[in-house]
Amino acid sequence: MTAVSFRPAQAADVAAVVALLADDILGRGREGTDLAPYLAAFEAMQAEAANQLIVGTIGPDIIACYQITFISGLSLTAARRAQIEGVRVAPDLRGQGIGADLIADAENRARAAGCTLLQFTTNKARLEAHRFYDRLGFTASHIGYKKSL
């Protein structure tokens, strides 16, 4: 397998990222086909220096993605943390170590930004993802709550 390269996304990458987000049982029901709101969100993210969309590529193809946000806070002795969201690897490439490379990239970016904690939420239904994160040394230490507004 060719090595994956990770880089900050560009506006031209948004359609491929949305396709990755929509390409699973949960994403099919919550992602749309109109790219306009995604492009507006990407533009807003670009204006926030601590909020980045990262894509994984093999050659010209986008095959993975994640969003990383750096958060300064007072808890944990004023720890800076990194929140990752939207972690995806193309279905036909799963099981080849790309997900572990993606998380390693996120950890490196978090450390470079002065973070001492990498955190995320994952849907309760994503049992395979839970096993993956457990293997990478993450601990399911908290219960997450969400409320639609």
PEBEL-V158242 format. One record per pair of residues at least 24 apart in sequence whose ideal C-beta (glycine too) atoms are under 10 Angstrom apart, sorted by sequence separation. I is the first residue (numbers start at 1). J is the second residue. D is the distance in whole Angstrom. If there is no record, write none. Layout:
# PEBEL-V158242
((I J D) (I J D))
This chain:
# PEBEL-V158242
((14 38 5) (15 39 9) (18 42 10) (45 69 9) (64 88 6) (65 89 9) (82 106 7) (120 144 9) (121 145 9) (14 39 6) (17 42 8) (63 88 9) (64 89 5) (65 90 10) (82 107 8) (84 109 9) (119 144 10) (121 146 8) (41 67 10) (63 89 7) (64 90 7) (84 110 8) (11 38 10) (14 41 9) (63 90 4) (82 109 7) (83 110 9) (11 39 6) (14 42 5) (62 90 8) (82 110 4) (13 42 9) (14 43 10) (61 90 8) (63 92 9) (64 93 8) (81 110 8) (82 111 9) (103 132 9) (107 136 9) (50 80 10) (52 82 10) (54 84 9) (63 93 6) (64 94 10) (80 110 9) (82 112 10) (99 129 9) (103 133 8) (107 137 10) (11 42 6) (82 113 7) (10 42 9) (11 43 8) (50 82 9) (51 83 9) (53 85 10) (54 86 10) (56 88 9) (58 90 9) (61 93 10) (81 113 10) (82 114 10) (83 115 10) (100 132 8) (104 136 9) (9 42 7) (50 83 10) (53 86 8) (54 87 10) (56 89 7) (63 96 10) (66 99 10) (80 113 7) (82 115 4) (87 120 7) (95 128 10) (99 132 6) (103 136 6) (56 90 9) (64 98 6) (80 114 5) (81 115 5) (82 116 9) (83 117 9) (84 118 7) (86 120 10) (94 128 9) (99 133 9) (103 137 9) (11 46 8) (20 55 9) (58 93 8) (63 98 7) (64 99 8) (79 114 10) (80 115 5) (81 116 7) (82 117 7) (83 118 8) (84 119 8) (85 120 7) (87 122 8) (100 135 8) (103 138 9) (9 45 9) (10 46 9) (17 53 7) (20 56 10) (66 102 6) (79 115 8) (80 116 7) (81 117 4) (82 118 5) (83 119 6) (84 120 5) (85 121 8) (99 135 10) (100 136 6) (9 46 9) (17 54 10) (56 93 9) (64 101 8) (65 102 8) (66 103 8) (68 105 9) (79 116 5) (80 117 8) (81 118 7) (82 119 7) (83 120 6) (84 121 9) (85 122 10) (95 132 10) (99 136 8) (8 46 9) (17 55 7) (64 102 5) (68 106 6) (78 116 10) (79 117 6) (81 119 6) (82 120 9) (83 121 9) (94 132 9) (14 53 8) (16 55 7) (63 102 10) (66 105 8) (67 106 10) (68 107 10) (70 109 9) (77 116 9) (87 126 10) (13 53 8) (58 98 9) (66 106 6) (70 110 7) (76 116 7) (13 54 10) (14 55 10) (16 57 9) (64 105 9) (68 109 6) (72 113 10) (76 117 7) (13 55 5) (20 62 7) (56 98 7) (68 110 7) (70 112 10) (71 113 10) (72 114 9) (75 117 10) (87 129 8) (9 52 8) (10 53 9) (19 62 8) (20 63 8) (56 99 9) (66 109 10) (70 113 5) (72 115 9) (89 132 10) (8 52 6) (9 53 4) (13 57 9) (20 64 7) (21 65 8) (70 114 8) (71 115 8) (73 117 10) (8 53 7) (9 54 7) (10 55 8) (16 61 8) (17 62 7) (20 65 5) (56 101 7) (68 113 8) (70 115 6) (87 132 9) (8 54 6) (9 55 5) (16 62 4) (19 65 10) (20 66 10) (21 67 10) (56 102 6) (71 117 9) (87 133 9) (7 54 7) (8 55 8) (15 62 9) (16 63 9) (17 64 10) (18 65 9) (55 102 10) (68 115 9) (6 54 6) (7 55 6) (14 62 10) (17 65 5) (54 102 8) (71 119 9) (6 55 7) (7 56 8) (13 62 6) (16 65 8) (17 66 10) (56 105 8) (5 55 9) (6 56 5) (7 57 7) (12 62 10) (17 67 9) (68 118 9) (4 55 10) (5 56 7) (6 57 8) (54 105 7) (4 56 5) (5 57 5) (13 65 8) (54 106 7) (68 120 10) (4 57 7) (5 58 8) (9 62 8) (67 120 10) (4 58 6) (5 59 9) (52 106 10) (66 120 9) (2 57 10) (3 58 8) (7 62 10) (54 109 7) (2 58 5) (9 65 7) (1 58 8) (2 59 7) (9 66 10) (52 109 8) (6 64 8) (9 67 9) (2 61 10) (4 63 7) (6 65 9) (27 86 9) (4 64 7) (6 66 9) (8 68 10) (2 63 10) (27 88 8) (52 113 10) (50 113 8) (24 88 8) (49 113 10) (21 86 6) (23 88 7) (20 86 8) (21 87 10) (22 88 9) (23 89 10) (20 87 10) (21 88 6) (23 90 7) (24 91 8) (18 86 10) (20 88 4) (23 91 6) (17 86 8) (19 88 9) (20 89 8) (23 92 10) (20 90 7) (17 88 8) (19 90 9) (20 91 9) (16 90 10) (4 89 9) (4 93 9) (1 93 8) (4 96 9) (4 97 9) (4 98 5) (1 96 6) (3 98 10) (6 101 8) (1 97 8) (5 101 10) (6 102 7) (1 98 8) (4 101 5) (26 123 6) (3 101 8) (4 102 8) (6 104 9) (7 105 10) (25 123 10) (6 105 4) (24 123 10) (26 125 7) (5 105 9) (6 106 9) (25 125 8) (26 126 8) (4 105 9) (8 109 10) (25 126 9) (6 108 9) (24 126 9) (6 109 9) (24 129 10))
